[in-house]
Amino acid sequence: MKIFLIILFILTFTGPLALIISGRISFTADYRTANRDSAHIAPNPVTTPEAIIQVYSARAFNWRGIFSTHTWIAVKAKNANTYTIYQVVGWRLWHNLPPLMTAEDAPDRNWFDAKPNIILDIRGEQAERLIPQIVNAVKNYPFANQYVTWPGPNSNTVIAYVGRQVPELHLVLPSNSLGKDYLGPTTFFARAPSGTGYQFSLFGIVGIILAKQEGLEINLLGLVYGFSPSTRTLKLPGFGDIKC
């Protein structure tokens, strides 16, 4: 037991400490001046007529980035000239607004100095078919007026919810998307976000995922430890997903 606890301690804190030492996480950034410009990685909607679905991930703002990422989804209907962005933004509660936000905007904006990564990209006829299902899933998101940084519901909870409602997306969120495993106060079993397996979660604090795409993920206090054989990905707190 002692050896197990030592190993768990090392796996838990090595990643966060490495991020702090590397300087990748800024503790002095001001959200009013942080970079929110486009990263110029999304297709130009004006010159790209096909339908597009993209899911983005970026390190969360300030100290939260040590442990978690922020995720959002962008869709563009066929022949549309703009993207529609769906995401949860916690500070909207301070202004008596629902955290769930829908906006026509650039899909690839930096998340307060953090450059985004595309984690899902679907185009053409498949995207055209799935966009209405995504819109419907967002409309039925049960926590649209709630936000809790830990253990959820937060920005990653809604994107995971969309993945479960539209399993054809095969959406795999980064393992350090804290809140993705929050199922609600009365739901403990569900499909994995990728739709390729199942998960058990106790209020997003303790749980397990066993799925073809996610592999094995063990959630302890919202932090994920695991391995995906199909993608050869090691999953650890702080580091997130490490390709082997």
Residue pairs with C-beta under 8 A, 6 or more apart in sequence:
11 225
11 236
11 237
12 223
12 237
13 237
13 238
14 236
14 238
14 239
15 236
15 237
15 238
15 239
15 240
16 66
16 67
16 237
16 238
17 238
18 238
18 239
19 25
19 65
19 66
19 238
20 66
24 59
24 65
25 59
25 62
25 63
25 65
25 66
26 62
26 113
27 62
27 63
29 61
29 62
29 112
29 113
31 61
31 112
34 61
34 110
34 112
34 113
35 110
35 112
35 113
36 109
36 110
36 111
36 112
37 109
37 110
38 106
38 108
38 109
38 110
39 108
39 109
39 110
39 115
39 116
40 108
41 108
41 116
41 118
42 52
42 54
42 74
42 83
42 106
42 107
42 108
42 118
43 52
45 52
45 76
45 80
45 81
45 82
45 83
46 81
48 76
49 78
49 79
50 78
50 123
50 124
50 127
50 128
51 75
51 76
51 77
51 78
51 123
51 124
51 125
51 127
51 128
51 131
52 74
52 75
52 76
52 83
52 121
52 122
52 123
52 127
53 73
53 74
53 75
53 120
53 121
53 122
53 123
53 127
53 130
53 131
53 134
53 169
54 73
54 74
54 75
54 107
54 108
54 118
54 120
54 121
54 122
55 71
55 72
55 73
55 74
55 118
55 119
55 120
55 159
55 171
56 71
56 72
56 73
56 74
56 107
56 108
56 116
56 117
56 118
56 119
57 69
57 70
57 71
57 116
57 117
57 119
57 173
57 174
57 177
58 69
58 70
58 110
58 111
58 114
58 115
58 116
58 117
59 65
59 68
59 69
59 70
59 111
59 114
60 67
60 68
60 69
60 70
60 111
60 114
61 70
61 111
61 112
61 113
61 114
62 112
64 149
65 114
66 238
67 176
67 178
67 222
67 223
67 237
67 238
68 156
68 176
68 177
68 178
68 179
69 156
69 174
69 176
69 177
69 178
69 240
70 87
70 111
70 114
70 155
70 156
71 87
71 119
71 155
71 156
71 159
71 173
71 174
71 177
71 180
72 85
72 86
72 87
72 155
72 159
73 85
73 86
73 87
73 134
73 159
73 162
74 83
74 84
74 85
74 86
74 107
74 108
75 83
75 84
75 86
75 127
75 131
75 134
75 135
76 82
76 83
76 84
76 107
77 128
77 131
78 128
82 104
83 104
83 105
83 106
83 107
84 102
84 103
84 104
85 101
85 102
85 103
85 104
85 105
85 107
86 100
86 101
86 102
86 134
86 138
86 158
86 162
87 100
87 101
87 155
87 158
87 159
88 99
88 100
88 101
88 147
88 153
88 154
88 155
88 157
88 158
89 99
89 101
89 155
90 99
90 147
90 149
90 154
90 155
92 98
92 99
92 101
92 147
93 99
93 147
98 144
98 145
99 144
99 145
99 146
99 147
100 138
100 141
100 143
100 144
100 145
100 158
102 138
108 116
108 118
109 116
110 116
119 171
119 172
119 173
119 174
120 169
120 171
120 172
122 130
122 169
126 168
130 166
130 168
130 169
133 165
133 166
133 168
134 162
134 166
134 169
136 165
137 161
137 162
137 165
137 166
138 158
138 162
140 165
141 158
141 161
141 162
142 161
142 184
143 153
143 157
143 158
143 184
146 153
147 153
147 154
148 154
150 178
150 179
150 222
151 178
151 179
151 181
151 182
151 203
151 204
151 205
151 221
151 222
152 178
152 179
152 180
152 181
152 182
152 204
153 179
153 182
153 184
154 178
154 179
154 182
155 179
156 173
156 177
156 178
156 179
156 180
157 179
157 180
157 182
157 204
159 171
159 173
159 177
159 180
159 193
160 171
160 173
160 177
160 179
160 180
160 181
160 182
160 193
162 169
162 171
163 169
163 171
163 173
163 193
163 194
163 195
164 190
164 191
164 192
164 193
164 195
166 195
167 191
167 194
167 195
167 196
168 195
169 195
170 194
170 195
170 196
170 213
171 193
171 194
171 195
172 193
172 194
172 213
172 214
172 231
173 180
173 193
174 240
174 241
175 217
175 224
175 226
175 233
175 235
175 236
175 240
175 241
176 223
176 224
176 235
176 237
176 238
176 239
176 240
176 241
178 222
178 223
179 204
179 222
180 193
181 199
181 201
181 204
181 207
181 209
181 219
181 222
181 224
182 201
182 203
182 204
183 189
183 190
183 199
183 201
183 204
185 203
188 200
188 201
188 202
189 198
189 199
189 200
190 198
190 199
190 201
191 197
191 198
191 199
192 198
192 199
192 209
192 210
192 211
192 213
192 214
193 214
194 211
194 212
194 213
194 214
196 211
196 212
196 213
196 214
197 209
197 210
197 211
197 212
197 213
197 214
198 209
198 210
198 211
199 207
199 208
199 209
199 210
199 211
199 217
200 207
200 208
201 207
201 208
201 219
204 219
204 222
205 219
205 221
205 222
206 219
206 220
206 221
207 218
207 219
208 216
208 217
208 218
208 219
209 216
209 217
209 219
209 226
210 216
212 230
213 228
213 230
213 231
214 226
214 228
215 226
215 227
215 228
215 229
215 230
215 231
215 233
215 235
216 226
216 227
216 228
217 224
217 225
217 226
217 235
218 224
218 225
218 226
223 237
224 235
224 236
224 237
225 235
225 236
225 237
226 234
226 235
227 233
227 234
227 235
228 235
231 243
232 243
232 244
233 241
233 242
233 243
233 244
234 241
234 242
234 244
235 241
235 242
236 242
